[in-house]
Amino acid sequence: MIETLRNAWKIPDLRKKIMFTLTMIVVYRLGSQIPVPGIDRLVIEQMFQGNAGILDFFDLMSGGAFQSFTIFALSIYPYITASIIFQLLTIAIPKLEEIAKREDGKEKIAQYTRYLTVVLAAIQAMAYTIGFFNSALISSDALSVITVVLTLTAGTAFLMWLGEQITEKGIGNGISIIIFAGIVSRIPAGFGTTFGLFRAGTVNIIELLIFAVFAMMIIVGIIAVQQGERKVNVQYAKRVVGRKMYGGQSTHIPIKVLMAGVIPVIFASSLLAFPQTLAFFFEGNLVNWVEKYLSPGGNPGVWIYSLLNVVLIMFFTFFYTAVQFNPFEYANNLKQYGGFVPGIRPGRPTAEYLNKVLTRITFVGAIVLAFIASIPTIIFSFTNLNINFGGTALLIVVGVALETMKQIESQMLMRHYKGFLK
């Protein structure tokens, strides 16, 4: 990996993209330190001490911006929720599906997603301001409330723009990079807190070793699943055009075990955060109920949360894979160019065979992904470890790092071939 980065740095165009990405990350982290006006942070700190289970996950995924209640406290999750909604609606509503298939369809859907993001961010900002964090307002007049809501909504809109800029001008998926940067920024604080607990005798060496072993197993498992693929052999028939013979070569279709990457984990965590966000509109019993039954820090909430997490990860793994890979379209393209899978008739039989292979390996990938995301949460519930860096966070960090490195390698390969052909 270090060698790849060193080689990428030598290419001016790639160096420019890497520098742009790093600059945007710095901008994000600086924005995460700018406080929202009109909020008493001492009150919020007391709330975190009393409701750690329901709030710590939000704080982890926002890179500490939530606990500090800065302008990026909502993070990028309203945009992710809006993306989920439109991807589901595109399949359910024929009119949207028709728009998506047009030449400018992607841009239109992206535009609608931006509008919905602002609406969802405003709703979430009102939930925090009027509901759960109402007591933290220095002044509860209408102007103060509007100022806080607009600031939080504008922060999410800026992060959405920042992510799009990284995707367009930098390296990797911008939204994933922002989430990655937020999670990684919390690692030193988490380890510092755990080391303090170890020195105080609250955490013993056995628990630390268990965490280290599971962390290594998760990292190895993520890499194995992300890199794993099934190669479906393809043979191209020989055909004569004029005096030349074309085709006859053998190749393969690489079908990845986890074609969806870490997107299912991000989507699942975003949806699981939704009922907790709604609970912020209310006080007292509802918040306590959500913390107990729908929070990874509650009991029996940890089991319910883990079960829902498994179901959602599996659903989004299949859903996102289906969006990316269409077996029938792929089979028709193979038939058009004279390709076929040995032993399988071209056309519909090939599509059914590819769909069967895809379903089997996606099921395995989804099970492994859900297991990796859930098991650390359950393990931590039985220990005194205070590292808010469970399976979901590890999956996102390792998955985004792998995808970004693959993109760097592919761009290096493309430039190498371009230079060779010249």
The 8 nearest C-alpha neighbors of each residue, nearest first, counted from 0:
[[1, 3, 2, 4, 404, 5, 401, 408],
 [2, 0, 4, 3, 5, 6, 7, 404],
 [1, 3, 5, 0, 4, 6, 7, 8],
 [4, 2, 0, 6, 1, 5, 7, 408],
 [5, 3, 7, 1, 6, 2, 8, 0],
 [4, 6, 2, 8, 3, 7, 1, 9],
 [5, 7, 3, 9, 8, 4, 2, 10],
 [8, 6, 4, 9, 5, 10, 13, 3],
 [7, 9, 14, 5, 6, 10, 4, 13],
 [10, 8, 6, 7, 11, 5, 14, 13],
 [9, 11, 13, 8, 7, 12, 14, 6],
 [12, 10, 14, 13, 15, 9, 8, 7],
 [13, 11, 15, 14, 10, 16, 17, 8],
 [14, 12, 16, 15, 10, 11, 7, 17],
 [13, 15, 8, 11, 17, 12, 16, 10],
 [14, 16, 18, 12, 13, 17, 19, 11],
 [17, 15, 169, 13, 19, 14, 18, 170],
 [18, 16, 14, 20, 19, 15, 170, 169],
 [17, 19, 21, 15, 20, 16, 22, 14],
 [18, 20, 22, 16, 17, 21, 169, 15],
 [21, 19, 169, 17, 23, 22, 18, 165],
 [20, 22, 24, 18, 23, 19, 17, 25],
 [23, 21, 25, 19, 24, 20, 18, 26],
 [22, 24, 26, 20, 25, 21, 27, 19],
 [25, 23, 27, 21, 22, 26, 28, 20],
 [24, 26, 22, 28, 27, 23, 29, 21],
 [27, 25, 23, 29, 24, 28, 30, 22],
 [28, 26, 24, 30, 25, 29, 23, 31],
 [27, 29, 31, 25, 30, 26, 24, 32],
 [30, 28, 26, 31, 32, 27, 25, 33],
 [31, 29, 27, 32, 33, 28, 26, 71],
 [30, 32, 28, 64, 29, 71, 33, 69],
 [31, 33, 30, 29, 69, 34, 28, 64],
 [34, 32, 69, 30, 31, 70, 35, 29],
 [35, 33, 69, 70, 68, 32, 36, 67],
 [34, 36, 69, 70, 68, 38, 147, 37],
 [37, 35, 38, 34, 147, 146, 150, 143],
 [36, 38, 137, 136, 143, 35, 39, 138],
 [39, 37, 136, 137, 135, 36, 40, 35],
 [40, 38, 135, 41, 42, 137, 136, 37],
 [41, 39, 43, 42, 38, 44, 67, 135],
 [40, 42, 44, 43, 39, 45, 135, 46],
 [41, 43, 45, 40, 135, 44, 39, 46],
 [44, 42, 46, 40, 45, 41, 135, 47],
 [45, 43, 41, 47, 46, 42, 40, 48],
 [44, 46, 48, 42, 43, 47, 41, 49],
 [47, 45, 43, 49, 44, 48, 50, 42],
 [48, 46, 51, 50, 44, 49, 45, 43],
 [47, 49, 45, 46, 51, 50, 44, 43],
 [48, 50, 46, 47, 51, 45, 52, 44],
 [51, 49, 47, 52, 48, 53, 46, 54],
 [52, 50, 47, 54, 55, 53, 48, 49],
 [53, 51, 296, 50, 54, 55, 297, 294],
 [52, 54, 290, 51, 294, 50, 55, 296],
 [55, 53, 51, 57, 56, 52, 50, 58],
 [54, 56, 58, 51, 57, 52, 53, 59],
 [55, 57, 59, 58, 54, 60, 53, 387],
 [58, 56, 54, 60, 55, 59, 61, 65],
 [57, 59, 65, 63, 55, 61, 56, 60],
 [60, 58, 56, 62, 61, 57, 182, 63],
 [59, 61, 57, 62, 58, 182, 181, 56],
 [62, 60, 74, 58, 64, 59, 181, 63],
 [181, 61, 63, 59, 182, 60, 64, 184],
 [62, 64, 58, 65, 61, 66, 59, 67],
 [65, 63, 72, 31, 67, 69, 61, 62],
 [66, 64, 72, 68, 58, 67, 63, 61],
 [65, 67, 68, 58, 64, 63, 43, 44],
 [66, 68, 64, 65, 69, 63, 40, 34],
 [69, 67, 65, 66, 72, 64, 34, 35],
 [68, 70, 34, 35, 72, 64, 33, 71],
 [69, 71, 154, 151, 35, 72, 34, 150],
 [72, 70, 154, 74, 69, 73, 31, 64],
 [71, 73, 65, 64, 69, 68, 74, 70],
 [74, 72, 71, 155, 75, 151, 76, 65],
 [73, 75, 61, 71, 72, 76, 155, 158],
 [76, 74, 78, 77, 155, 158, 159, 73],
 [75, 77, 79, 78, 74, 80, 269, 73],
 [78, 76, 80, 116, 120, 79, 119, 75],
 [79, 77, 116, 81, 76, 80, 75, 82],
 [78, 80, 76, 82, 81, 77, 83, 75],
 [79, 81, 77, 83, 82, 78, 76, 84],
 [80, 82, 78, 84, 79, 83, 116, 112],
 [83, 81, 79, 85, 80, 84, 112, 86],
 [84, 82, 80, 86, 81, 85, 87, 79],
 [85, 83, 81, 87, 82, 86, 88, 80],
 [86, 84, 88, 82, 87, 83, 89, 81],
 [85, 87, 89, 83, 88, 84, 82, 90],
 [86, 88, 84, 85, 89, 90, 83, 91],
 [89, 87, 91, 85, 90, 86, 92, 84],
 [90, 88, 96, 95, 86, 87, 92, 91],
 [89, 91, 88, 87, 92, 96, 86, 93],
 [90, 92, 88, 89, 87, 93, 96, 95],
 [91, 93, 95, 88, 94, 89, 90, 96],
 [94, 92, 96, 95, 97, 91, 90, 89],
 [95, 93, 97, 96, 92, 98, 89, 99],
 [94, 96, 98, 89, 97, 93, 92, 99],
 [97, 95, 89, 93, 99, 94, 98, 90],
 [96, 98, 94, 100, 95, 99, 93, 101],
 [97, 99, 95, 104, 101, 96, 100, 94],
 [100, 98, 104, 96, 97, 101, 105, 95],
 [101, 99, 97, 98, 104, 96, 102, 105],
 [102, 100, 104, 98, 103, 99, 97, 105],
 [101, 103, 104, 100, 105, 99, 98, 106],
 [102, 104, 101, 106, 105, 107, 99, 98],
 [105, 103, 99, 101, 107, 98, 106, 102],
 [106, 104, 108, 107, 103, 99, 109, 102],
 [105, 107, 109, 104, 108, 103, 110, 99],
 [108, 106, 110, 104, 109, 105, 111, 103],
 [107, 109, 111, 105, 110, 106, 112, 104],
 [110, 108, 112, 106, 107, 111, 105, 113],
 [109, 111, 107, 113, 112, 108, 106, 114],
 [112, 110, 108, 114, 113, 109, 115, 107],
 [113, 111, 109, 115, 110, 114, 81, 116],
 [114, 112, 116, 110, 111, 115, 109, 117],
 [113, 115, 111, 116, 117, 112, 110, 118],
 [114, 116, 118, 112, 117, 113, 81, 119],
 [117, 115, 78, 113, 119, 77, 114, 118],
 [116, 118, 120, 114, 115, 119, 121, 152],
 [117, 119, 115, 121, 116, 120, 122, 114],
 [120, 118, 122, 116, 121, 117, 77, 123],
 [119, 121, 117, 123, 152, 122, 77, 118],
 [120, 122, 124, 118, 152, 119, 123, 117],
 [123, 121, 119, 125, 124, 120, 126, 118],
 [122, 124, 126, 120, 125, 121, 119, 127],
 [125, 123, 121, 148, 127, 126, 122, 120],
 [126, 124, 128, 122, 127, 123, 129, 148],
 [127, 125, 280, 123, 130, 279, 124, 128],
 [126, 128, 124, 131, 130, 125, 132, 279],
 [127, 129, 125, 132, 133, 130, 126, 124],
 [130, 128, 133, 125, 126, 127, 280, 132],
 [131, 129, 280, 279, 126, 127, 281, 133],
 [130, 132, 279, 127, 133, 280, 282, 281],
 [133, 131, 128, 135, 134, 127, 130, 129],
 [134, 132, 129, 135, 128, 130, 136, 131],
 [133, 135, 132, 136, 42, 131, 137, 139],
 [136, 134, 39, 132, 133, 42, 38, 43],
 [137, 135, 38, 138, 134, 133, 139, 37],
 [138, 136, 37, 38, 39, 135, 139, 134],
 [137, 139, 136, 140, 143, 37, 144, 38],
 [138, 140, 136, 143, 144, 141, 137, 133],
 [141, 139, 143, 142, 138, 144, 145, 136],
 [140, 142, 144, 143, 145, 139, 146, 138],
 [141, 143, 145, 144, 140, 146, 139, 147],
 [144, 142, 146, 145, 141, 140, 138, 139],
 [143, 145, 141, 147, 146, 142, 148, 139],
 [146, 144, 148, 142, 143, 147, 149, 141],
 [145, 147, 143, 149, 144, 148, 150, 142],
 [146, 148, 150, 144, 145, 149, 151, 143],
 [149, 147, 145, 124, 151, 150, 146, 125],
 [150, 148, 152, 146, 147, 151, 153, 145],
 [151, 149, 147, 153, 148, 152, 146, 70],
 [150, 152, 154, 70, 148, 153, 149, 124],
 [153, 151, 149, 120, 155, 121, 154, 150],
 [152, 154, 156, 150, 155, 151, 149, 157],
 [155, 153, 151, 71, 157, 70, 152, 156],
 [154, 156, 158, 152, 157, 153, 75, 74],
 [157, 155, 153, 159, 158, 154, 152, 160],
 [156, 158, 160, 154, 159, 155, 161, 153],
 [159, 157, 161, 155, 160, 156, 162, 154],
 [160, 158, 156, 162, 157, 161, 155, 163],
 [159, 161, 157, 163, 158, 162, 164, 156],
 [162, 160, 158, 164, 159, 163, 157, 165],
 [161, 163, 173, 174, 165, 159, 164, 160],
 [164, 162, 166, 160, 165, 161, 173, 167],
 [163, 165, 167, 161, 162, 166, 168, 160],
 [164, 166, 169, 173, 162, 168, 163, 167],
 [167, 165, 173, 172, 163, 164, 169, 168],
 [168, 166, 164, 165, 169, 163, 170, 173],
 [169, 167, 165, 164, 166, 16, 170, 19],
 [168, 170, 16, 165, 20, 19, 166, 167],
 [169, 171, 16, 17, 20, 166, 165, 403],
 [172, 170, 403, 166, 173, 406, 169, 176],
 [171, 173, 166, 175, 174, 176, 170, 165],
 [172, 174, 162, 166, 165, 176, 175, 163],
 [173, 175, 162, 177, 176, 172, 178, 75],
 [174, 176, 178, 172, 177, 173, 179, 399],
 [175, 177, 179, 173, 174, 178, 180, 172],
 [176, 178, 180, 174, 179, 175, 181, 173],
 [179, 177, 181, 175, 180, 176, 182, 174],
 [180, 178, 176, 182, 177, 396, 181, 175],
 [181, 179, 177, 183, 178, 182, 176, 184],
 [62, 180, 182, 178, 184, 179, 61, 183],
 [183, 181, 179, 62, 184, 185, 180, 60],
 [182, 184, 180, 185, 186, 181, 179, 396],
 [183, 185, 181, 182, 186, 62, 180, 187],
 [186, 184, 183, 188, 182, 187, 62, 189],
 [185, 187, 189, 183, 188, 184, 190, 182],
 [188, 186, 190, 189, 185, 191, 184, 183],
 [189, 187, 191, 185, 190, 186, 192, 184],
 [190, 188, 386, 186, 192, 191, 187, 185],
 [189, 191, 193, 187, 192, 188, 194, 186],
 [190, 192, 188, 194, 189, 193, 187, 195],
 [191, 193, 195, 189, 190, 194, 188, 196],
 [194, 192, 196, 190, 195, 191, 385, 197],
 [195, 193, 197, 191, 196, 192, 190, 198],
 [194, 196, 192, 198, 193, 197, 199, 191],
 [197, 195, 199, 193, 201, 194, 198, 202],
 [198, 196, 202, 194, 200, 199, 195, 201],
 [199, 197, 195, 200, 196, 194, 201, 202],
 [198, 200, 196, 197, 201, 195, 202, 194],
 [201, 199, 197, 198, 202, 196, 203, 195],
 [202, 200, 196, 199, 197, 203, 383, 198],
 [203, 201, 197, 200, 196, 383, 384, 206],
 [204, 202, 205, 206, 197, 200, 201, 207],
 [203, 205, 207, 206, 208, 202, 197, 209],
 [206, 204, 208, 207, 203, 209, 202, 210],
 [207, 205, 209, 208, 204, 203, 210, 202],
 [208, 206, 204, 210, 209, 205, 211, 203],
 [207, 209, 211, 205, 210, 206, 212, 204],
 [210, 208, 206, 212, 207, 211, 213, 205],
 [209, 211, 207, 213, 208, 212, 214, 206],
 [212, 210, 208, 214, 209, 213, 207, 215],
 [213, 211, 209, 215, 214, 210, 208, 216],
 [212, 214, 216, 210, 215, 211, 217, 209],
 [213, 215, 211, 217, 212, 216, 210, 218],
 [216, 214, 218, 212, 217, 213, 219, 211],
 [217, 215, 213, 219, 214, 218, 220, 212],
 [216, 218, 220, 214, 215, 219, 221, 213],
 [217, 219, 215, 221, 220, 216, 214, 222],
 [220, 218, 216, 222, 217, 221, 223, 215],
 [221, 219, 217, 223, 218, 222, 216, 224],
 [220, 222, 218, 224, 223, 219, 225, 217],
 [221, 223, 225, 219, 220, 224, 226, 218],
 [224, 222, 220, 226, 221, 225, 227, 219],
 [223, 225, 227, 221, 226, 222, 220, 256],
 [226, 224, 222, 223, 227, 257, 221, 260],
 [225, 227, 223, 224, 222, 228, 255, 256],
 [228, 226, 224, 256, 225, 223, 255, 229],
 [227, 229, 255, 256, 254, 253, 230, 226],
 [228, 230, 254, 253, 255, 231, 256, 227],
 [229, 231, 253, 252, 251, 254, 232, 228],
 [230, 232, 252, 251, 229, 233, 253, 254],
 [233, 231, 251, 250, 340, 230, 252, 234],
 [232, 234, 340, 251, 250, 339, 249, 338],
 [235, 233, 249, 339, 338, 340, 248, 250],
 [234, 236, 338, 247, 246, 337, 248, 339],
 [237, 235, 247, 246, 337, 338, 238, 234],
 [236, 238, 246, 247, 245, 235, 244, 239],
 [237, 239, 245, 244, 246, 236, 240, 247],
 [238, 240, 244, 243, 245, 241, 242, 237],
 [241, 239, 243, 242, 244, 238, 245, 237],
 [242, 240, 243, 239, 244, 238, 245, 237],
 [243, 241, 240, 239, 244, 245, 238, 237],
 [242, 244, 240, 241, 239, 245, 238, 246],
 [243, 245, 239, 238, 240, 237, 242, 246],
 [246, 244, 238, 237, 239, 243, 247, 240],
 [247, 245, 237, 235, 248, 236, 238, 244],
 [246, 248, 237, 236, 235, 249, 245, 234],
 [247, 249, 246, 235, 234, 250, 236, 237],
 [250, 248, 234, 233, 235, 247, 251, 232],
 [249, 251, 233, 232, 234, 248, 252, 235],
 [250, 252, 232, 233, 231, 230, 253, 249],
 [251, 253, 231, 230, 254, 232, 233, 250],
 [254, 252, 230, 229, 228, 255, 251, 231],
 [255, 253, 229, 228, 252, 230, 256, 357],
 [256, 254, 228, 258, 257, 227, 229, 253],
 [255, 257, 228, 360, 364, 227, 361, 258],
 [258, 256, 364, 255, 259, 260, 225, 361],
 [257, 259, 255, 260, 320, 256, 254, 361],
 [258, 260, 320, 257, 319, 316, 262, 261],
 [259, 261, 258, 262, 257, 398, 225, 263],
 [262, 260, 264, 263, 398, 395, 259, 265],
 [261, 263, 265, 264, 260, 259, 266, 316],
 [264, 262, 315, 266, 312, 316, 265, 261],
 [263, 265, 267, 261, 262, 266, 312, 268],
 [266, 264, 262, 268, 263, 267, 269, 261],
 [265, 267, 263, 269, 264, 268, 262, 270],
 [268, 266, 264, 270, 311, 269, 265, 312],
 [267, 269, 271, 265, 270, 266, 264, 272],
 [270, 268, 266, 272, 267, 271, 76, 265],
 [271, 269, 273, 267, 272, 268, 266, 80],
 [272, 270, 268, 273, 269, 267, 274, 308],
 [271, 273, 269, 275, 270, 274, 268, 276],
 [272, 274, 276, 270, 275, 271, 277, 269],
 [275, 273, 277, 276, 272, 278, 271, 289],
 [274, 276, 278, 272, 273, 277, 289, 279],
 [275, 277, 273, 274, 278, 279, 272, 123],
 [278, 276, 274, 279, 275, 280, 273, 126],
 [277, 279, 275, 280, 276, 286, 281, 274],
 [278, 280, 131, 130, 281, 277, 126, 276],
 [281, 279, 130, 126, 278, 277, 131, 129],
 [282, 280, 279, 130, 278, 131, 285, 286],
 [281, 283, 286, 131, 285, 284, 130, 279],
 [282, 284, 286, 285, 287, 281, 288, 131],
 [283, 285, 287, 286, 288, 282, 281, 289],
 [286, 284, 288, 287, 283, 289, 278, 282],
 [287, 285, 289, 278, 288, 284, 283, 282],
 [286, 288, 290, 284, 285, 289, 291, 283],
 [289, 287, 285, 291, 290, 286, 284, 292],
 [288, 290, 293, 286, 292, 291, 287, 285],
 [291, 289, 294, 287, 53, 288, 297, 293],
 [290, 292, 297, 288, 300, 289, 298, 287],
 [300, 291, 293, 289, 290, 299, 294, 288],
 [294, 292, 300, 289, 304, 290, 291, 303],
 [293, 295, 290, 300, 296, 297, 53, 292],
 [296, 294, 301, 297, 304, 300, 52, 376],
 [297, 295, 52, 294, 301, 53, 300, 298],
 [298, 296, 291, 300, 294, 301, 295, 290],
 [299, 297, 300, 291, 301, 292, 296, 302],
 [298, 300, 301, 302, 297, 292, 291, 303],
 [292, 301, 299, 297, 298, 293, 303, 291],
 [300, 302, 295, 304, 299, 297, 303, 298],
 [303, 301, 305, 300, 304, 299, 306, 377],
 [304, 302, 300, 306, 305, 301, 307, 293],
 [303, 305, 301, 307, 293, 302, 306, 300],
 [304, 306, 308, 302, 303, 373, 307, 301],
 [307, 305, 303, 309, 308, 304, 302, 310],
 [308, 306, 310, 304, 309, 305, 311, 303],
 [307, 309, 305, 311, 306, 310, 304, 312],
 [310, 308, 369, 306, 312, 307, 311, 313],
 [311, 309, 307, 313, 308, 312, 314, 306],
 [310, 312, 314, 308, 267, 313, 309, 307],
 [313, 311, 263, 309, 315, 314, 310, 267],
 [312, 314, 365, 316, 310, 311, 315, 309],
 [313, 315, 311, 317, 312, 316, 318, 310],
 [316, 314, 318, 263, 312, 317, 313, 319],
 [315, 317, 313, 263, 319, 314, 318, 259],
 [318, 316, 320, 315, 314, 319, 321, 313],
 [317, 319, 315, 321, 320, 316, 314, 322],
 [318, 320, 322, 321, 316, 317, 259, 315],
 [319, 321, 323, 317, 322, 259, 318, 258],
 [322, 320, 318, 319, 324, 323, 317, 325],
 [321, 323, 319, 320, 324, 318, 325, 317],
 [322, 324, 320, 321, 319, 325, 258, 259],
 [325, 323, 321, 322, 320, 326, 329, 328],
 [324, 326, 328, 327, 329, 321, 323, 322],
 [327, 325, 350, 329, 328, 354, 353, 330],
 [328, 326, 350, 330, 329, 325, 331, 347],
 [327, 329, 331, 325, 330, 326, 332, 350],
 [328, 330, 326, 332, 327, 331, 325, 333],
 [331, 329, 327, 333, 350, 332, 328, 346],
 [332, 330, 334, 328, 333, 329, 346, 335],
 [333, 331, 335, 329, 330, 334, 328, 336],
 [332, 334, 338, 330, 336, 331, 335, 337],
 [335, 333, 331, 337, 332, 338, 336, 345],
 [334, 336, 332, 333, 337, 331, 338, 330],
 [335, 337, 333, 334, 338, 332, 235, 331],
 [338, 336, 334, 235, 236, 335, 333, 339],
 [339, 337, 235, 333, 334, 234, 336, 236],
 [338, 340, 234, 233, 345, 341, 333, 235],
 [339, 341, 233, 343, 232, 234, 342, 349],
 [342, 340, 343, 339, 234, 233, 232, 344],
 [341, 343, 340, 344, 339, 349, 345, 233],
 [344, 342, 340, 341, 349, 345, 348, 339],
 [343, 345, 348, 349, 346, 342, 339, 340],
 [346, 344, 349, 339, 334, 348, 343, 347],
 [347, 345, 349, 330, 348, 331, 334, 350],
 [346, 348, 350, 349, 351, 345, 327, 330],
 [349, 347, 351, 350, 344, 346, 352, 345],
 [350, 348, 352, 347, 345, 351, 346, 330],
 [349, 351, 327, 347, 326, 330, 353, 352],
 [352, 350, 354, 348, 349, 353, 355, 347],
 [351, 353, 349, 355, 354, 350, 348, 356],
 [354, 352, 356, 350, 355, 351, 326, 357],
 [353, 355, 351, 357, 352, 356, 326, 358],
 [356, 354, 352, 358, 353, 357, 351, 359],
 [357, 355, 353, 359, 354, 358, 352, 360],
 [356, 358, 354, 355, 360, 359, 361, 353],
 [359, 357, 361, 355, 356, 360, 354, 362],
 [360, 358, 362, 356, 361, 357, 355, 363],
 [359, 361, 363, 256, 362, 357, 358, 364],
 [362, 360, 364, 358, 363, 359, 256, 357],
 [363, 361, 365, 359, 360, 364, 358, 366],
 [362, 364, 360, 366, 361, 365, 367, 359],
 [363, 365, 361, 367, 257, 362, 256, 366],
 [364, 366, 313, 368, 362, 363, 367, 316],
 [367, 365, 369, 363, 368, 364, 370, 362],
 [368, 366, 370, 364, 365, 369, 371, 363],
 [367, 369, 365, 371, 366, 370, 364, 372],
 [368, 370, 309, 372, 366, 367, 371, 312],
 [371, 369, 367, 373, 372, 368, 374, 366],
 [370, 372, 368, 369, 373, 390, 374, 367],
 [373, 371, 390, 391, 369, 370, 374, 368],
 [374, 372, 370, 305, 376, 371, 375, 390],
 [373, 375, 377, 376, 371, 370, 372, 378],
 [376, 374, 378, 390, 377, 389, 373, 379],
 [377, 375, 379, 374, 378, 373, 389, 380],
 [376, 378, 380, 374, 375, 379, 301, 373],
 [379, 377, 375, 380, 376, 381, 374, 382],
 [380, 378, 382, 376, 381, 377, 375, 384],
 [379, 381, 377, 378, 382, 376, 296, 301],
 [382, 380, 379, 378, 377, 383, 384, 376],
 [381, 383, 379, 384, 380, 206, 378, 202],
 [384, 382, 202, 385, 201, 381, 379, 380],
 [383, 385, 382, 386, 379, 202, 193, 206],
 [384, 386, 193, 387, 383, 192, 189, 379],
 [387, 385, 189, 388, 384, 193, 190, 389],
 [388, 386, 389, 385, 189, 59, 55, 56],
 [389, 387, 386, 392, 393, 390, 186, 189],
 [388, 390, 375, 392, 391, 376, 387, 393],
 [389, 391, 372, 393, 375, 392, 371, 394],
 [392, 390, 372, 394, 393, 389, 395, 264],
 [391, 393, 395, 394, 390, 389, 388, 396],
 [394, 392, 390, 396, 395, 391, 397, 389],
 [395, 393, 391, 392, 397, 396, 398, 390],
 [394, 396, 398, 392, 393, 397, 399, 261],
 [395, 397, 393, 179, 399, 398, 394, 400],
 [398, 396, 400, 394, 399, 395, 393, 401],
 [397, 399, 395, 401, 400, 396, 394, 261],
 [400, 398, 402, 396, 401, 397, 395, 403],
 [399, 401, 397, 403, 398, 402, 396, 404],
 [402, 400, 404, 398, 399, 403, 397, 405],
 [403, 401, 405, 399, 404, 400, 398, 406],
 [402, 404, 171, 406, 400, 405, 401, 399],
 [403, 405, 407, 401, 406, 402, 408, 400],
 [406, 404, 408, 402, 403, 407, 409, 401],
 [405, 407, 409, 403, 404, 408, 410, 402],
 [406, 408, 404, 410, 405, 409, 411, 403],
 [407, 409, 411, 405, 406, 410, 412, 404],
 [410, 408, 412, 406, 411, 407, 405, 413],
 [411, 409, 413, 407, 412, 408, 406, 414],
 [410, 412, 408, 414, 409, 413, 415, 407],
 [413, 411, 415, 409, 410, 414, 408, 416],
 [412, 414, 410, 416, 411, 415, 409, 417],
 [413, 415, 417, 411, 412, 416, 418, 410],
 [414, 416, 412, 418, 417, 413, 411, 419],
 [417, 415, 419, 413, 418, 414, 420, 412],
 [418, 416, 414, 420, 415, 419, 413, 421],
 [417, 419, 421, 415, 416, 420, 414, 413],
 [420, 418, 416, 421, 417, 415, 414, 413],
 [421, 419, 417, 418, 416, 415, 414, 413],
 [420, 418, 419, 417, 416, 415, 414, 413]]
